[in-house]
Amino acid sequence: MPRTPLCWALPFHYRMALVGVPAIPLIFLLGQLAHQPLRGAIAAGAAFSVGFGASRELMGWRWGAMAAAALGMALAGLCGTLAGWTFPLLALLSGILATVCAVLALRDEDWWWVALQVVIAFMVAGYFPGDVSAAAWRAGLVLAGGGLQLAAVALLARLLFPGRVGRLSRGPVQPWPERRIVLGHGLRVALSVIASLTLAAAIHLANDYWAPLTALVVLKPGLHETSGRGFLRSAGTIGGCLAATGLAVLADGRFGPLAAGVSLAIGLAYGLQKANYAVFTAAITLAVVLLVTLGQGGALANAEHRVYATVIGCLTAIAFAALLPHRPLRPDAGPDRLGPG
């Protein structure tokens, strides 16, 4: 039987969507009631990221990955806000953190996912530099959003699916690859992240951190893997941006329709984690652009700059994969269990 476009959206994990979505519009509503939409967006964004950890287990605790991500993101938000004042320092630390994340991907997918959330939180915070007070506020908002999401997911999972809240099987832990592969992959990731962040900042892209984050999640040990993943991510980003722009135009700045659109997009993103990578990326992009729009406005500019940043990140990753090629030690290794990008 020939594959249809509907197959690209399968499997769809509806349970993840049902338990992961409810806390996020609540956080946005609290931000609106407090007349602090940007702070609401920060907390909601953290909750969105932490929610992906519901499909993972860490340190022998069913919700360990979510807890580790929330704590790590709060610390990263604190440090990123302070480091953002000095671009060379921000770029250097971003490269170092990205390298650690990339190396963990070769070894342990669950710790890799936690590290990825930390890198994302650090780079996003670096785009909004501030003093110690601002850094503490961001860290507190991230921790509050992540903590509320963890509590909501744990409670809803127990209420809605009591027979499915047991321990998960641990993600695969692979033996360390050859040293040359670890060093080579780490070097390529560091150079790609620093180069793409520098280029995006130089041309004054809004939310320039999207470029290095794209390079980080696209870059794989093999050139073929990197190119294929870059193409799928670019296609998904363009599709998600078009959808986000259309929804934002229809909403016309009204909180209710935008919040409903964000909730739908987040539900799709949670449910599509194991589906086609382009479809998953489209859902992530739709959710992120609408999240930023709720916090800051400017849907069309957000979508446009997201596309530019994605292209920069993908091309940078492919360029360094071609300039510094090497092959993975385990060519038959399975695909990553996906997290946000």
CORNOR-V789354 format. One record per pair of residues at least 12 apart in sequence whose C-alpha atoms are under 7 Angstrom apart, sorted by the first residue. I is the first residue (numbers start at 0). J is the second residue. D is the distance in Angstrom with one decimal. If there is no record, write none. Layout:
I,J,D
I,J,D
This chain:
7,274,6.1
7,275,5.0
7,278,6.8
8,271,6.4
8,274,5.3
8,275,6.3
8,278,6.6
9,274,5.1
10,271,6.9
10,273,6.3
10,274,5.6
11,270,4.9
11,271,5.3
11,274,7.0
12,270,4.3
12,271,6.7
13,270,5.4
15,269,5.8
15,270,5.9
16,266,4.5
16,267,6.9
16,269,5.2
16,270,5.4
18,152,5.1
18,155,5.5
18,156,6.1
19,50,5.7
19,152,5.8
20,262,6.2
20,265,6.5
20,266,5.9
22,147,7.0
22,148,5.8
22,151,6.3
23,43,5.4
23,46,6.6
24,258,6.3
24,262,6.6
26,39,6.1
26,42,6.9
26,43,5.8
27,39,5.1
27,40,6.5
27,43,6.4
36,294,5.1
37,294,4.3
37,295,6.4
40,290,6.4
40,293,6.9
40,294,5.1
41,140,6.6
41,141,6.6
42,140,5.0
42,141,5.1
42,143,6.7
42,144,4.3
43,144,5.8
45,141,5.3
45,144,5.6
45,145,5.5
46,144,4.8
46,145,4.5
46,148,5.2
48,116,6.9
48,339,6.5
49,65,5.3
49,68,6.1
49,69,6.3
49,145,5.7
50,65,6.9
50,148,6.4
51,269,6.7
51,338,6.2
52,64,5.4
52,65,4.8
53,65,6.5
55,109,6.7
55,167,7.0
56,167,6.0
56,169,6.3
61,166,5.6
61,167,6.8
64,113,6.7
65,149,6.4
67,113,6.7
68,113,5.1
68,116,6.3
68,117,6.9
69,142,5.7
69,145,5.0
69,146,6.7
70,142,6.5
71,117,5.6
72,116,6.4
72,117,4.8
72,120,5.4
72,141,6.8
73,138,4.3
73,139,6.8
73,141,5.3
73,142,5.4
74,138,6.3
75,117,5.9
75,120,5.8
75,121,4.6
76,120,5.5
76,121,5.3
76,124,5.2
76,134,6.8
76,137,6.1
76,138,5.3
77,134,4.6
77,135,6.0
77,137,6.5
77,138,5.2
78,121,6.9
79,121,4.6
79,122,6.4
79,124,4.8
79,125,4.4
80,124,4.8
80,125,4.9
80,127,6.1
80,128,4.5
80,129,5.5
80,134,5.2
81,128,5.9
81,129,6.0
81,130,6.3
81,131,7.0
81,134,6.5
82,125,6.2
83,125,4.0
83,126,6.1
83,127,6.7
83,128,4.6
84,128,5.4
89,125,6.7
90,193,5.5
91,193,6.9
93,122,6.7
94,189,4.4
94,192,5.8
94,193,5.7
95,189,6.5
96,118,6.1
97,118,6.3
97,188,6.7
97,189,6.4
97,215,6.7
98,185,4.8
98,188,5.9
98,189,5.5
100,114,5.3
100,115,5.9
101,185,6.3
101,188,7.0
102,181,6.2
102,185,6.1
106,172,5.7
106,173,4.9
106,174,6.4
106,175,5.9
107,171,6.4
107,172,4.7
107,173,6.5
108,170,6.2
108,171,6.6
108,335,7.0
109,170,5.9
112,338,6.5
119,212,6.9
122,208,5.8
123,208,6.2
126,206,6.9
176,328,6.0
180,327,6.8
184,220,6.0
187,319,6.0
187,320,7.0
187,323,6.9
188,215,6.3
188,218,6.9
191,214,6.3
191,315,5.8
191,316,5.6
191,319,6.5
192,211,4.5
192,214,6.1
192,215,6.5
195,210,5.7
195,211,5.2
195,311,6.4
195,312,5.7
195,315,6.2
196,208,6.3
196,210,6.1
196,211,5.2
199,308,6.7
204,304,6.1
205,304,6.2
207,308,6.6
209,305,6.6
209,308,5.6
209,309,6.6
210,308,4.3
210,309,5.5
210,311,5.9
210,312,4.4
211,312,5.7
212,340,6.6
213,309,5.9
213,312,5.0
213,313,6.4
213,340,6.7
214,312,4.4
214,313,5.6
214,315,6.7
214,316,5.1
216,340,6.7
217,229,5.6
217,313,6.7
217,316,6.8
218,316,5.5
220,325,6.4
220,326,5.9
220,327,5.5
221,325,6.3
221,326,5.2
221,327,6.5
222,317,6.9
222,320,5.3
222,321,6.2
222,324,6.7
225,317,6.2
226,317,6.0
229,313,5.2
231,276,6.4
231,277,4.7
232,277,5.5
232,280,6.0
233,309,6.3
233,310,6.6
234,277,6.2
235,277,4.3
235,278,5.8
235,280,4.9
235,281,4.2
236,280,6.1
236,281,5.3
236,284,5.7
236,306,6.4
237,306,6.2
238,281,5.7
239,281,4.1
239,282,6.1
239,284,5.0
239,285,4.6
240,284,6.4
240,285,6.0
240,302,4.9
242,285,6.5
243,285,5.1
243,288,6.4
243,289,6.3
244,298,6.0
244,299,5.7
244,302,6.8
247,298,6.2
257,293,6.9
261,286,5.5
261,289,5.8
261,290,6.5
264,282,5.8
264,285,6.0
264,286,4.9
265,286,5.6
267,282,6.0
268,282,4.9
268,283,5.5
272,337,5.9
273,337,6.9
283,339,6.8
288,301,6.2
288,302,6.2
